[in-house]
Amino acid sequence: MKRFSLFLVLAIQVALSASPFVPIVRKDIWSAQTSVNAFASTLAAYVGLQFVCLGALIGLALLDLEQQTKKSTNSFATLLQLHTPLQARRLKEGDFYKEFLGNCMKARHYVKICYFSAVPPDHGAPSSREAYYKEMIRVMKHNPTTVFKRIIRDSTANRSWAEQLAIQLGNTTNCSIAMLKDMDESHTMPLALSVQIIDGTDSWLVAVAEHAGSDMYRDLAISNLLVAEAFDKYFDRLWDLSTIVFQPGYSQDQIRHAIFEGDR
């Protein structure tokens, strides 16, 4: 639209410049002037229109240049990120909670979360984990323009937790929960990878070898757009294989039916 306006103003500018040489315009406007004052008035109006069009032309050209510069800068930044060597950092459980929660607060578009332990997070939870899950509820509620999706591993214990979580998020319009059938709940570790993605740019691989905190590390933070894109697609595939048990508009009866009676 701005490009069209730019060309339109340019066409008007050219037409005004050429108007004195068009016979009908020269005859009816320029040659028709019978006094110096009338000619001067016509000339002043003509020059004024030229300056108005010239100003508009310069303004639109500068605006277009600014937009093209922004596009080029964004394209360059994306290209640079795509070709930046993969950087991975080891995180202990408590460090992950601090980092991920902080990034969730700054998320602009969406957050995708996996929880694949067979037991709820309050099961033998350290204080950092308990605080993280309480604060995450607050973050979800206070960021209504950011979409939050959480996949929870389906197990007897997790079903009760999923119901509590859905009730806590009952009035939100930006949160959804799904449950994924994985290994038998007697198996501590799942088959699926627990990936976390924010805005398609930041990603984490959680509970690589165990769910409980480790003295060494438990999770990986990965800085690379290609990896984030792959994890994004992987999460969406898991979401499609899961049963949605809560989304905006669900009543408590719908939530209970989906969690405890739905087919999985």
Protein Blocks (a to p, Z undefined) as FASTA:
>chain_A
ZZmmmmmmmmmmmmmmmmmmpmklmmmmmmmpcbfklmmmmmmmmmmmmmmmmmmmmmmm
mmmmmmmmmmmmmmmmmmmmmmgccddddddfklmmmmmmmmmmmpckbccdddfbfbdf
kgopafklmmmmmmmmmmmmmmmkbccdddddddfklmmmmmmmmmmmmmpckbccdddd
dddfkbmbafbdcdddehhlaccdehklbmbdcfkbmbdcdddfklmmmmmmmmmmmmmm
pccfbdehiafklmmmmmmmpcZZ
